[in-house]
Amino acid sequence: MRLMRSPRAVLLLRPLGVVLLLCLAGACGAAAAHGLPDESRDLSVGSAAQRDISGTRAVDARVSGSEWTWVEASCTEGPLDLASRGFRSRLRVKADDRGLLLAYDHQLGDSCAQTVMQRAVPGQGRDATWAITEVARIAEPATAACAGRAEEDRPGDVRMRGEFLEVSVQRSQWCNGLEVKMIWAPAAPAPLTDAEVVRHYLAHFERRDAVAVAGLFAESGSLVEPFDLTPEGGPTRLEGRDAVEGWYAEAFGNTPWLALSVDSLEPGTVEGQRIAEFQYMDPRLEQPFRARNTFTLAGGEIFEAQFTITASEADSASAE
């Protein structure tokens, strides 16, 4: 998993392998035996060069809250066959005053799942290109092969063609560095699975979005945290979604950046329980510490999240 977009000096373990993702994206065995199209002019956000948007229309805030299921994909050179390789995906879209948050839940074969979140910001002008920035990537299992690598910031398009949503990204690893276009069909809203809830929680935590994190909790859900001890010396329990949001808003507001590196995501010992092991870093720490979140889930919501520090800074450093 990649780090948050924070100072590069932060050193956390980061998966480097991209074999599975690139193979699924059609990169394995793809030779540059012939000249590739010149897409050098496609890297300017807001430009209209080298784009064919005929038959499409710009999206607007009305897509907020919509859900989509992946239909097909293509590269500059032609169709991109992902379905035969076990690729499935669902996209959830939220709009705000900055643009769109695109939350993808990818299934890569039978043994790899990803939650990838992108920030899509429109250019100046109704038909200008968008700026696409990847803001979180959580893989399950948390291995290099499943996580792949983060996409760099680049231009793209988010447009409607009839009832279908088209999301295009320039210089994509899905297409050996050429443009990828993903086509999405409208889907009825569906609750997140338990695994997706945990991945979304970690992704929104990494984004420092207290509202989105708390929105994953049930109205009566609770957070057990070890930082503010009770008079008896035990962890504090915050009851209710509003209290959870307030705690995260204060926690995120007190640090200009944070970094999260997921070590493992696993089912717990009882039904509806999932456990995330991770390392955490922010400017107040000299070394990352190791921690665990134990989630109790039902119906696509968190009923309890228990945060536990499993190794101090010194212990974490020596464990490396």
URRA-V85681 format. One record per backbone hydrogen bond with DSSP energy under -0.5 kcal/mol. NH is the residue of the N-H (numbers start at 1). CO is the residue of the C=O. E is the energy in kcal/mol with one decimal. If there is no record, write none. Layout:
NH;CO;E
NH;CO;E
//
This chain:
6;4;-2.0
10;7;-1.9
12;10;-0.7
21;145;-0.8
22;18;-2.6
23;19;-2.3
24;20;-2.6
25;21;-1.9
26;23;-1.3
27;22;-3.4
28;22;-0.6
30;27;-1.7
31;29;-0.8
33;31;-0.8
39;37;-0.9
42;39;-2.0
43;40;-0.9
44;41;-0.6
45;43;-0.8
47;44;-2.0
51;48;-1.0
53;51;-0.6
56;53;-1.8
57;160;-2.2
59;158;-1.0
63;60;-2.0
64;61;-1.9
65;93;-3.0
66;63;-2.3
67;187;-0.6
68;91;-2.6
69;185;-2.7
70;89;-2.3
71;183;-2.8
72;183;-1.1
74;181;-1.9
75;78;-3.7
76;179;-1.0
78;75;-1.1
80;73;-2.4
81;79;-0.6
82;80;-1.1
85;82;-1.3
86;83;-1.8
87;82;-1.8
88;107;-2.0
90;105;-1.4
91;68;-2.8
92;103;-2.4
93;66;-2.3
94;101;-1.9
96;99;-2.4
99;96;-0.9
100;120;-2.8
101;94;-3.1
102;100;-0.6
102;118;-3.0
103;92;-2.8
103;101;-0.6
104;102;-0.6
104;116;-3.2
105;90;-2.7
106;104;-0.6
106;114;-2.3
107;88;-3.3
108;106;-0.5
108;112;-3.1
109;86;-1.6
109;107;-0.8
111;108;-0.6
112;108;-0.6
113;140;-2.1
114;106;-2.4
115;138;-2.6
116;104;-2.0
116;114;-0.5
117;136;-2.4
118;102;-2.5
119;133;-3.6
120;100;-2.8
120;118;-0.6
121;119;-0.6
121;131;-2.6
123;129;-0.7
125;123;-0.6
128;125;-1.4
129;47;-0.7
130;156;-3.2
131;121;-3.0
132;130;-0.6
132;154;-2.9
133;119;-2.6
133;131;-0.5
135;117;-2.8
136;117;-1.3
138;115;-2.6
140;113;-2.9
143;141;-2.3
147;143;-2.6
148;17;-0.6
148;144;-2.1
154;132;-2.1
156;130;-1.9
157;168;-2.0
159;166;-2.5
160;57;-2.8
161;164;-2.9
164;161;-2.0
165;184;-2.4
166;159;-3.4
167;182;-2.5
168;157;-2.7
168;166;-0.5
169;180;-2.3
170;155;-2.5
172;178;-2.6
175;172;-1.2
176;173;-1.0
177;172;-2.7
178;175;-1.5
180;169;-2.3
181;74;-2.7
182;167;-2.8
183;72;-2.7
184;165;-2.8
185;69;-2.7
187;67;-2.5
197;193;-2.6
198;194;-1.8
199;195;-2.1
200;196;-3.0
201;197;-2.6
202;198;-2.3
203;199;-2.3
204;200;-3.0
205;201;-2.4
206;202;-2.4
207;203;-1.5
208;204;-0.5
208;205;-1.2
209;204;-2.2
210;208;-0.8
213;209;-2.4
214;210;-2.6
215;211;-1.9
216;213;-1.5
217;214;-1.8
218;302;-2.8
221;218;-2.1
222;303;-1.5
223;238;-2.0
224;305;-2.7
225;223;-0.6
225;236;-2.6
229;227;-0.8
230;234;-2.8
233;230;-2.4
236;225;-2.3
238;223;-3.2
238;236;-0.5
239;237;-0.5
240;221;-2.5
241;219;-2.0
244;240;-2.1
245;241;-2.6
246;242;-2.3
247;243;-2.1
248;244;-2.3
249;245;-2.7
250;246;-2.0
251;247;-2.5
252;248;-3.2
253;249;-1.9
254;250;-1.1
254;251;-0.5
255;252;-1.2
259;281;-2.9
261;279;-2.3
263;277;-2.6
264;277;-1.8
266;275;-2.5
268;273;-3.5
273;270;-1.6
274;295;-1.8
275;266;-3.3
276;293;-2.5
277;264;-2.5
278;291;-2.4
279;261;-2.5
280;289;-2.7
281;259;-2.1
283;257;-0.6
285;282;-2.0
289;280;-1.8
290;311;-1.1
291;278;-2.8
292;308;-2.9
293;276;-2.5
294;292;-0.5
294;306;-2.3
295;274;-3.2
295;293;-0.6
296;304;-2.8
297;272;-3.5
297;295;-0.5
298;301;-1.9
301;298;-1.2
302;216;-2.4
303;296;-3.1
303;301;-0.6
304;296;-1.5
305;222;-1.8
306;294;-2.5
307;224;-3.1
307;305;-0.6
308;292;-2.8
310;290;-1.8
310;308;-0.6
311;290;-1.5
316;312;-3.2
317;313;-2.4
318;314;-2.4
319;315;-2.0
320;316;-0.8
320;317;-0.7
//
